[in-house]
Amino acid sequence: MARSTPTDMPRETPGDTARRLIRASDRATLATALSGAEAWPYASLVMIALDHAAQPVLLLSDLADHTKNLKADARASLLIDGTAGLDEPLTGARVSLQGHIAPVDDSALLARYVARHPSASLYASFTDFRLYRMEVTRAHLVAGFGRIHWIEGADLLFDAAPHAALAAAEAEIVAHMNEDHADALNLYATRLLGLDGTGWRMTGIDPEGVDLRRAGAVARLDFSDWEEKAASDAQAARAALVRLVKRARTA
């Protein structure tokens, strides 16, 4: 039984729909203004992770044009495309984020990024690479024909402050699941999400769900799809994971 897609959850607010799409994505198109008198728009592909509030995090080289652009003008947009694989892409969901992208010094956030993108471990420690985060101001969601919304940042982002205990325990939970419960991760992917293959690993857990990865493929297990509440701490997260395994075994 596969999870619902962001476009077929009628009880969701536009902010919820957009946030689900963002959390499920591992890449985006970054639009910056080229440095110089004419400031032409400049689009580039970037790999993203998210903090627990669902704000995008990027690992950028000082040598890249988009990084030079951001140093001159921190305003930027990120296009996150959820239309892959659709016969009619314009019926699918996509969201454009607007905000300011600035460096952030946060070792836990960097570890979250590298877990999402394991190949980044090869250059994350280089002196010319830095972690950046977008402070989202607003978003533009297109969730199919006629479903178009401007969303203020406060209505898009998740209030992660009451769930800080889960963020503190995330690394331990991820390591435990990957080392001791690989079978459960494969069940989540194949039975709940309808995906193929084994070897799925957990790369992150936040109050709203779990991030999985297998080779170059990423997947998202949203707690709300299975009537699970947002997890506030490690105990609540572990209880939800156990219930989801039971659901997977009977799916």
VEXDOPA-627484 format. One line per 10 residues: number of its first residue (from 1); their letters; for each residue x, y, z of N, C-alpha, C. Coordinates in Angstrom, 1 decimal. Layout:
BEGIN
NUM = A = X,Y,Z,X,Y,Z,X,Y,Z; ...
//
This chain:
BEGIN
1 = MARSTPTDMP = 0.9,-1.2,0.0,0.0,0.0,0.0,0.9,1.2,0.0; 0.8,2.0,-1.1,1.7,3.2,-1.2,1.1,4.4,-0.4; 1.9,5.3,0.0,1.4,6.4,0.7,0.7,7.4,-0.3; -0.1,8.3,0.3,-0.7,9.3,-0.5,0.3,10.3,-1.0; 0.0,10.9,-2.2,0.9,11.9,-2.7,0.4,13.3,-2.2; 1.3,14.3,-2.3,0.9,15.6,-1.8,-0.3,16.2,-2.4; -0.7,15.7,-3.6,-1.9,16.3,-4.2,-3.2,15.6,-3.9; -3.2,14.6,-3.1,-4.5,13.9,-2.8,-4.7,13.8,-1.3; -4.4,14.8,-0.6,-4.6,14.9,0.8,-5.5,16.1,1.0; -6.9,16.0,0.8,-7.8,17.1,0.9,-7.9,17.8,2.2
11 = RETPGDTARR = -7.5,17.2,3.3,-7.6,17.8,4.6,-6.4,18.7,4.9; -5.4,18.6,4.1,-4.2,19.4,4.3,-4.4,20.9,3.9; -3.7,21.8,4.6,-3.6,23.1,4.2,-2.6,23.2,3.1; -2.6,24.3,2.3,-1.6,24.5,1.3,-0.2,24.4,1.9; 0.0,25.0,3.1,1.3,24.9,3.8,1.7,23.5,4.0; 0.8,22.7,4.5,1.1,21.3,4.7,1.5,20.6,3.5; 0.7,20.8,2.4,1.0,20.2,1.1,2.4,20.5,0.6; 2.7,21.8,0.7,4.1,22.3,0.3,5.2,21.7,1.1; 4.9,21.6,2.4,6.0,21.1,3.3,6.2,19.6,3.1; 5.2,18.9,2.8,5.3,17.5,2.5,6.2,17.3,1.3
21 = LIRASDRATL = 6.0,18.1,0.3,6.8,18.0,-0.9,8.2,18.3,-0.7; 8.4,19.4,0.1,9.8,19.8,0.4,10.5,18.7,1.2; 9.9,18.2,2.2,10.5,17.1,3.0,10.9,15.9,2.2; 10.1,15.6,1.1,10.4,14.4,0.3,11.5,14.6,-0.7; 11.9,15.8,-0.9,12.9,16.1,-2.0,14.3,16.2,-1.5; 15.2,15.8,-2.4,16.6,15.9,-2.1,17.4,16.8,-3.0; 16.7,17.5,-3.9,17.3,18.5,-4.8,16.4,19.6,-5.2; 17.0,20.7,-5.7,16.2,21.8,-6.1,16.9,22.6,-7.1; 16.2,23.5,-7.8,16.8,24.5,-8.7,17.0,25.8,-7.9; 18.2,26.3,-7.8,18.5,27.5,-7.1,18.6,28.6,-8.0
31 = ATALSGAEAW = 17.8,29.7,-7.8,17.8,30.9,-8.6,18.5,32.0,-7.8; 19.5,32.6,-8.3,20.2,33.7,-7.7,20.4,34.8,-8.7; 20.9,35.9,-8.3,21.2,37.1,-9.2,22.7,37.1,-9.5; 23.1,37.0,-10.7,24.5,37.0,-11.1,25.1,38.4,-10.6; 26.2,38.3,-10.0,26.9,39.5,-9.6,27.3,40.4,-10.8; 27.1,41.6,-10.7,27.5,42.5,-11.8,26.4,43.6,-12.0; 26.6,44.5,-12.9,25.7,45.6,-13.1,24.3,45.1,-13.6; 24.3,44.1,-14.4,23.0,43.7,-15.0,22.2,42.7,-14.1; 22.9,42.0,-13.3,22.3,41.0,-12.3,21.3,40.1,-13.0; 21.8,39.4,-14.1,20.9,38.4,-14.7,20.5,37.3,-13.8
41 = PYASLVMIAL = 19.3,36.8,-14.0,18.9,35.6,-13.2,19.8,34.4,-13.5; 20.1,33.6,-12.5,21.0,32.5,-12.8,20.5,31.3,-12.0; 20.2,30.2,-12.7,19.6,29.0,-12.1,20.7,27.8,-12.1; 20.7,27.1,-11.0,21.6,26.0,-10.9,21.0,24.9,-10.1; 21.5,23.7,-10.3,21.0,22.5,-9.6,21.8,22.4,-8.2; 21.0,22.2,-7.1,21.7,22.0,-5.8,21.0,20.8,-5.1; 21.8,20.2,-4.3,21.2,19.1,-3.4,20.9,19.7,-2.1; 19.8,19.3,-1.5,19.3,19.9,-0.3,19.0,18.9,0.8; 19.1,19.3,2.0,18.5,18.6,3.1,17.6,19.6,3.8; 17.0,19.3,4.9,16.1,20.2,5.7,16.5,20.2,7.1
51 = DHAAQPVLLL = 16.2,21.3,7.8,16.2,21.2,9.3,14.9,20.7,9.7; 14.6,20.6,11.0,13.4,20.0,11.5,12.2,20.9,11.3; 12.4,22.2,11.0,11.3,23.1,10.7,11.0,23.1,9.2; 11.8,22.3,8.4,11.6,22.2,7.0,12.2,23.3,6.2; 13.2,24.0,6.7,13.9,25.0,6.0,15.1,24.3,5.3; 15.3,24.6,4.0,16.3,24.0,3.2,17.8,24.3,3.7; 18.6,23.3,3.6,20.0,23.4,3.9,20.8,23.0,2.7; 21.9,23.7,2.4,22.7,23.5,1.2,24.2,23.5,1.6; 25.0,22.7,1.0,26.4,22.6,1.2,27.0,23.2,-0.1; 27.6,24.4,0.0,28.0,25.1,-1.2,29.5,25.4,-1.2
61 = SDLADHTKNL = 30.1,25.4,-2.4,31.5,25.7,-2.5,31.7,27.2,-2.7; 32.7,27.8,-2.1,33.0,29.2,-2.3,33.3,29.5,-3.8; 33.7,28.5,-4.5,34.1,28.7,-5.9,33.0,28.8,-6.9; 31.8,28.3,-6.4,30.6,28.2,-7.3,30.0,29.6,-7.6; 29.5,29.8,-8.8,28.9,31.1,-9.1,27.7,31.4,-8.2; 26.9,30.4,-7.9,25.7,30.7,-7.1,26.2,31.2,-5.7; 27.3,30.7,-5.2,27.7,31.1,-3.9,28.2,32.6,-3.9; 29.0,32.9,-5.0,29.4,34.3,-5.2,28.2,35.2,-5.3; 27.2,34.8,-6.0,26.0,35.6,-6.1,25.3,35.8,-4.7; 25.2,34.7,-3.9,24.6,34.9,-2.6,25.4,35.8,-1.7
71 = KADARASLLI = 26.7,35.8,-1.8,27.5,36.7,-1.0,27.2,38.2,-1.3; 26.8,38.4,-2.6,26.5,39.8,-3.0,25.0,40.1,-2.7; 24.2,39.1,-2.8,22.7,39.4,-2.6,22.1,38.1,-2.1; 21.8,38.0,-0.8,21.3,36.8,-0.2,19.9,36.3,-0.6; 19.2,37.2,-1.3,17.9,36.8,-1.8,18.0,35.7,-2.8; 17.1,34.7,-2.7,17.1,33.6,-3.6,15.8,32.9,-3.7; 15.7,32.0,-4.6,14.5,31.2,-4.8,14.9,29.7,-5.0; 14.2,28.8,-4.5,14.4,27.4,-4.7,13.2,26.8,-5.3; 13.3,26.2,-6.4,12.2,25.4,-7.1,12.3,24.0,-6.7; 11.3,23.4,-6.1,11.3,22.0,-5.8,10.2,21.3,-6.6
81 = DGTAGLDEPL = 10.6,20.3,-7.4,9.7,19.8,-8.4,9.3,18.4,-8.0; 8.0,18.2,-7.8,7.4,16.9,-7.5,6.7,16.2,-8.6; 7.1,16.5,-9.9,6.3,16.0,-11.0,7.0,14.9,-11.7; 8.1,14.4,-11.2,8.8,13.3,-11.9,8.0,12.1,-12.1; 8.0,11.5,-13.3,7.3,10.2,-13.5,5.9,10.4,-13.9; 5.3,11.6,-13.9,3.9,11.8,-14.3,3.8,11.9,-15.8; 2.7,11.3,-16.4,2.5,11.5,-17.8,2.2,12.9,-18.2; 1.5,13.6,-17.3,1.2,15.0,-17.5,1.9,15.8,-16.3; 3.1,16.3,-16.5,3.8,16.9,-15.4,3.1,18.1,-14.8; 2.3,18.8,-15.6,1.7,20.0,-15.1,0.5,19.7,-14.2
91 = TGARVSLQGH = 0.1,18.5,-14.0,-0.9,18.1,-13.0,-0.2,17.8,-11.7; 1.1,17.8,-11.6,1.8,17.4,-10.4,2.1,18.7,-9.6; 2.7,18.4,-8.4,3.0,19.5,-7.4,4.4,20.0,-7.6; 4.5,21.3,-7.4,5.8,21.9,-7.3,5.7,23.2,-6.5; 6.8,23.6,-5.8,6.7,24.7,-4.9,8.0,25.6,-5.1; 7.8,26.9,-5.2,9.0,27.8,-5.2,9.1,28.5,-3.9; 10.2,28.4,-3.3,10.5,29.1,-2.0,11.2,30.4,-2.3; 10.9,31.4,-1.5,11.6,32.6,-1.5,12.1,32.9,-0.2; 13.4,33.4,-0.1,13.9,33.8,1.2,15.4,34.2,1.0; 16.1,34.3,2.2,17.5,34.7,2.2,18.3,33.4,2.6
101 = IAPVDDSALL = 19.4,33.2,1.8,20.3,32.1,2.1,21.6,32.6,2.7; 21.9,32.1,3.8,23.1,32.6,4.5,23.9,31.5,5.2; 25.2,31.6,5.4,25.9,30.5,6.1,25.4,30.3,7.5; 25.5,29.0,7.9,25.1,28.6,9.2,26.2,27.6,9.8; 26.6,27.8,11.0,27.6,27.0,11.6,26.9,26.1,12.6; 26.6,24.9,12.2,25.8,23.9,13.0,26.3,22.5,12.7; 27.0,21.9,13.6,27.6,20.6,13.3,26.5,19.5,13.1; 25.5,19.6,13.9,24.4,18.7,13.9,23.6,18.8,12.5; 23.5,20.0,12.1,22.8,20.2,10.8,23.7,19.7,9.6; 25.0,19.9,9.7,25.9,19.4,8.7,25.8,17.9,8.7
111 = ARYVARHPSA = 25.8,17.2,9.9,25.7,15.8,9.9,24.4,15.3,9.3; 23.3,16.1,9.5,22.0,15.7,8.9,22.1,15.8,7.4; 22.8,16.8,6.9,23.0,17.0,5.4,23.8,15.8,4.9; 24.9,15.4,5.5,25.8,14.4,5.0,25.0,13.0,5.1; 24.2,12.8,6.1,23.4,11.6,6.2,22.4,11.5,5.0; 21.9,12.6,4.6,21.0,12.7,3.4,21.7,12.5,2.1; 23.0,13.0,2.1,23.8,12.9,0.9,25.1,12.3,1.3; 25.3,11.0,1.3,26.5,10.4,1.8,27.8,10.8,1.0; 27.6,11.1,-0.3,28.8,11.4,-1.0,29.4,12.8,-0.6; 28.6,13.6,0.1,29.1,14.9,0.6,30.1,14.7,1.6
121 = SLYASFTDFR = 30.2,13.5,2.2,31.3,13.3,3.2,32.7,13.5,2.6; 32.8,13.3,1.3,34.1,13.4,0.6,34.6,14.8,0.6; 33.7,15.8,0.7,34.2,17.2,0.6,33.6,18.1,1.7; 32.8,17.6,2.6,32.2,18.5,3.6,33.2,19.2,4.5; 34.4,18.5,4.6,35.4,19.1,5.5,36.4,20.1,4.8; 36.2,20.2,3.5,37.1,21.1,2.7,36.9,22.5,3.2; 37.9,23.3,3.2,37.9,24.7,3.7,37.0,25.6,2.8; 36.8,25.2,1.5,36.1,26.1,0.6,34.6,25.7,0.5; 34.2,24.7,1.4,32.7,24.3,1.4,32.1,24.8,2.7; 30.9,25.4,2.6,30.2,25.9,3.8,28.8,25.5,3.8
131 = LYRMEVTRAH = 28.2,25.3,4.9,26.8,25.0,5.1,26.0,26.3,5.0; 24.9,26.3,4.3,24.0,27.4,4.1,22.6,27.0,4.5; 21.8,27.9,4.9,20.4,27.6,5.2,19.5,28.7,4.7; 18.4,28.4,4.1,17.4,29.4,3.6,16.4,29.7,4.7; 16.4,31.0,5.1,15.3,31.5,5.9,14.1,31.8,5.0; 13.1,31.0,5.0,12.0,31.1,4.1,11.1,32.2,4.5; 10.8,33.1,3.5,9.9,34.2,3.7,8.5,33.8,3.2; 8.4,33.2,2.1,7.1,32.8,1.6,7.3,31.7,0.5; 6.3,31.1,0.0,6.3,30.0,-1.0,5.2,30.2,-1.9; 5.4,29.7,-3.1,4.3,29.6,-4.2,4.1,28.2,-4.5
141 = LVAGFGRIHW = 3.0,27.7,-4.2,2.6,26.2,-4.5,1.7,26.1,-5.7; 2.1,25.2,-6.6,1.2,24.8,-7.7,1.0,23.3,-7.5; -0.2,22.9,-7.1,-0.4,21.5,-6.8,-1.3,20.8,-7.8; -1.2,21.3,-9.0,-2.1,20.8,-10.1,-2.9,22.0,-10.7; -3.7,21.7,-11.7,-4.5,22.7,-12.3,-5.5,23.3,-11.3; -5.5,24.7,-11.2,-6.4,25.4,-10.3,-6.1,25.4,-8.9; -5.0,24.7,-8.5,-4.6,24.6,-7.1,-3.3,25.4,-6.9; -3.4,26.7,-6.8,-2.3,27.6,-6.8,-2.4,28.5,-5.6; -1.4,28.6,-4.8,-1.4,29.3,-3.5,-0.1,30.0,-3.2; -0.2,31.3,-2.7,1.0,31.9,-2.1,0.9,31.6,-0.6
151 = IEGADLLFDA = 2.0,31.2,0.0,2.0,30.8,1.4,3.0,31.6,2.2; 2.6,32.2,3.2,3.6,32.9,4.1,4.5,31.9,4.8; 5.7,32.3,5.1,6.7,31.4,5.7,6.1,30.8,7.0; 5.4,31.6,7.8,4.9,31.0,9.1,3.9,29.9,8.9; 3.2,30.0,7.7,2.2,29.0,7.4,2.8,27.7,6.7; 4.0,27.9,6.3,4.7,26.7,5.6,5.5,25.9,6.6; 6.3,26.6,7.5,7.2,25.9,8.3,6.6,25.2,9.5; 7.3,24.2,10.0,6.8,23.5,11.2,7.5,24.1,12.4; 6.7,24.2,13.4,7.2,24.7,14.7,8.0,23.6,15.4; 9.3,23.6,15.2,10.1,22.5,15.8,10.5,22.7,17.2
161 = APHAALAAAE = 10.3,23.9,17.7,10.8,24.2,19.1,10.3,23.2,20.1; 9.0,22.9,20.1,8.4,22.0,21.2,8.9,20.6,21.0; 9.6,20.3,19.9,10.1,18.9,19.6,11.6,18.8,19.6; 12.2,19.7,20.3,13.7,19.8,20.3,14.3,18.5,20.9; 13.6,17.8,21.7,14.2,16.6,22.3,14.4,15.5,21.2; 13.5,15.5,20.2,13.7,14.6,19.1,14.9,14.9,18.3; 15.2,16.2,18.0,16.3,16.6,17.3,17.6,16.2,18.0; 17.6,16.3,19.3,18.8,15.9,20.1,19.1,14.4,20.0; 18.0,13.6,19.9,18.1,12.2,19.9,18.2,11.6,18.5; 18.1,12.4,17.4,18.0,11.9,16.1,19.2,11.0,15.7
171 = AEIVAHMNED = 20.4,11.5,15.9,21.6,10.7,15.5,21.5,9.3,16.1; 21.2,9.2,17.4,21.1,7.9,18.0,20.0,7.0,17.5; 18.9,7.6,17.2,17.8,6.8,16.6,18.2,6.3,15.2; 18.7,7.2,14.4,19.1,6.8,13.0,20.1,5.6,13.1; 21.2,5.8,13.9,22.2,4.8,14.0,21.6,3.4,14.5; 20.7,3.5,15.5,20.1,2.3,16.1,19.3,1.6,15.0; 18.5,2.3,14.3,17.6,1.7,13.2,18.5,1.1,12.1; 19.5,1.8,11.7,20.3,1.2,10.6,21.2,0.0,11.1; 21.6,0.0,12.3,22.4,-1.1,12.8,21.6,-2.3,13.2; 20.5,-2.1,13.8,19.7,-3.2,14.5,18.4,-3.5,13.8
181 = HADALNLYAT = 17.9,-2.6,13.0,16.5,-2.8,12.5,16.4,-2.6,11.0; 17.4,-3.1,10.2,17.4,-3.0,8.8,16.1,-3.6,8.2; 15.7,-4.7,8.8,14.5,-5.4,8.3,13.3,-4.5,8.4; 13.2,-3.7,9.5,12.0,-2.8,9.6,12.1,-1.7,8.5; 13.3,-1.2,8.2,13.4,-0.1,7.2,13.0,-0.7,5.9; 13.3,-1.9,5.5,12.9,-2.5,4.3,11.4,-2.7,4.2; 10.8,-3.0,5.4,9.4,-3.2,5.4,8.7,-1.9,5.2; 9.2,-0.8,5.8,8.6,0.5,5.6,8.6,0.8,4.1; 9.7,0.6,3.4,9.9,1.0,2.0,9.0,0.1,1.1; 9.0,-1.2,1.3,8.3,-2.1,0.4,6.8,-2.3,0.7
191 = RLLGLDGTGW = 6.5,-2.4,2.0,5.1,-2.6,2.3,4.3,-1.3,2.5; 4.9,-0.3,3.0,4.1,0.9,3.3,4.2,1.9,2.1; 5.4,2.0,1.5,5.6,2.9,0.4,5.5,2.3,-1.0; 5.5,1.0,-1.0,5.3,0.3,-2.3,6.6,0.4,-3.2; 7.7,0.5,-2.6,9.0,0.6,-3.3,9.6,-0.8,-3.5; 10.6,-0.8,-4.3,11.3,-2.1,-4.6,12.6,-2.2,-3.9; 13.1,-3.4,-3.7,14.4,-3.7,-3.2,14.6,-3.7,-1.7; 15.8,-4.1,-1.4,16.2,-4.1,0.0,17.4,-3.2,0.2; 17.9,-3.0,1.4,19.1,-2.2,1.6,18.7,-0.8,1.9; 17.4,-0.5,2.2,17.0,0.9,2.6,17.6,1.2,3.9
201 = RMTGIDPEGV = 18.1,2.5,4.1,18.6,3.0,5.3,17.9,4.3,5.7; 17.8,4.5,7.0,17.3,5.7,7.5,18.4,6.8,7.5; 18.0,8.0,6.9,19.0,9.1,6.9,18.6,10.2,7.9; 17.3,10.2,8.3,16.9,11.2,9.3,15.5,10.9,9.8; 15.2,11.5,10.9,13.8,11.5,11.5,13.5,12.8,12.1; 12.4,13.3,11.8,11.9,14.6,12.3,10.5,14.4,12.9; 9.9,15.4,13.5,8.6,15.2,14.1,7.5,14.7,13.1; 7.7,14.9,11.8,6.6,14.6,10.9,6.9,13.3,10.1; 8.0,12.7,10.3,8.3,11.5,9.5,9.7,11.1,9.4; 10.0,10.1,8.5,11.3,9.5,8.4,11.8,9.6,7.0
211 = DLRRAGAVAR = 13.1,9.9,6.8,13.7,9.9,5.5,14.5,8.6,5.3; 14.4,8.0,4.1,15.0,6.8,3.7,15.8,7.0,2.5; 16.8,6.1,2.3,17.7,6.2,1.1,18.1,4.8,0.8; 18.2,4.5,-0.5,18.8,3.2,-1.1,19.5,3.6,-2.3; 20.9,3.5,-2.2,21.7,3.9,-3.3,21.4,5.4,-3.7; 20.9,5.7,-4.9,20.6,7.0,-5.3,19.2,7.4,-5.1; 18.4,6.5,-4.6,16.9,6.8,-4.4,16.6,7.2,-3.0; 15.7,8.2,-2.9,15.3,8.7,-1.6,13.8,8.5,-1.5; 13.3,8.3,-0.2,11.9,8.1,0.0,11.5,8.8,1.3; 10.3,9.1,1.5,9.8,9.8,2.7,8.6,9.0,3.2
221 = LDFSDWEEKA = 8.7,8.7,4.5,7.6,8.0,5.2,7.0,9.1,6.2; 5.8,9.6,5.8,5.1,10.6,6.6,4.3,10.0,7.6; 4.4,10.4,8.9,3.7,9.8,10.0,2.2,10.1,9.8; 1.8,11.2,9.2,0.4,11.5,9.1,-0.4,10.6,8.1; 0.4,10.0,7.2,-0.3,9.0,6.3,-0.8,7.8,7.0; -0.3,7.6,8.2,-0.6,6.4,8.9,-1.2,6.7,10.3; -1.8,7.9,10.3,-2.6,8.4,11.5,-1.7,8.5,12.7; -0.4,8.8,12.5,0.5,9.0,13.6,0.6,10.5,13.9; 0.7,10.8,15.1,0.9,12.2,15.5,2.4,12.6,15.4; 2.6,13.9,15.3,4.0,14.4,15.3,4.7,13.9,16.5
231 = ASDAQAARAA = 5.9,13.4,16.3,6.7,12.8,17.4,7.5,13.9,18.2; 7.3,14.0,19.5,7.9,15.1,20.2,9.2,14.8,20.8; 9.5,13.5,21.0,10.8,13.1,21.6,11.1,11.7,21.1; 12.3,11.1,21.6,12.7,9.8,21.2,11.7,8.7,21.5; 11.1,8.8,22.7,10.2,7.8,23.1,9.0,7.8,22.2; 8.4,8.9,21.8,7.3,9.0,20.9,7.7,8.5,19.6; 8.9,8.8,19.1,9.3,8.4,17.8,9.5,6.9,17.7; 10.1,6.3,18.8,10.2,4.9,18.8,8.9,4.1,18.8; 7.9,4.7,19.6,6.6,4.0,19.6,5.9,4.1,18.3; 6.1,5.2,17.6,5.5,5.3,16.2,6.2,4.3,15.3
241 = LVRLVKRART = 7.5,4.2,15.4,8.2,3.3,14.5,7.8,1.8,14.7; 7.6,1.5,15.9,7.1,0.1,16.3,5.7,-0.1,15.7; 4.8,0.9,15.8,3.5,0.7,15.3,3.5,0.6,13.8; 4.4,1.3,13.1,4.5,1.3,11.7,5.0,-0.1,11.2; 5.9,-0.7,11.9,6.4,-2.0,11.6,5.3,-3.0,11.6; 4.4,-2.9,12.7,3.3,-3.8,12.8,2.3,-3.6,11.6; 2.1,-2.3,11.2,1.3,-2.1,10.1,1.9,-2.7,8.8; 3.2,-2.5,8.7,3.9,-3.0,7.5,3.8,-4.6,7.4; 3.9,-5.2,8.5,3.8,-6.7,8.5,2.4,-7.2,8.1; 1.4,-6.5,8.3,0.1,-6.9,8.0,-0.4,-6.3,6.7
251 = A = 0.4,-5.4,6.1,-0.1,-4.7,4.8,-0.2,-5.7,3.7
//
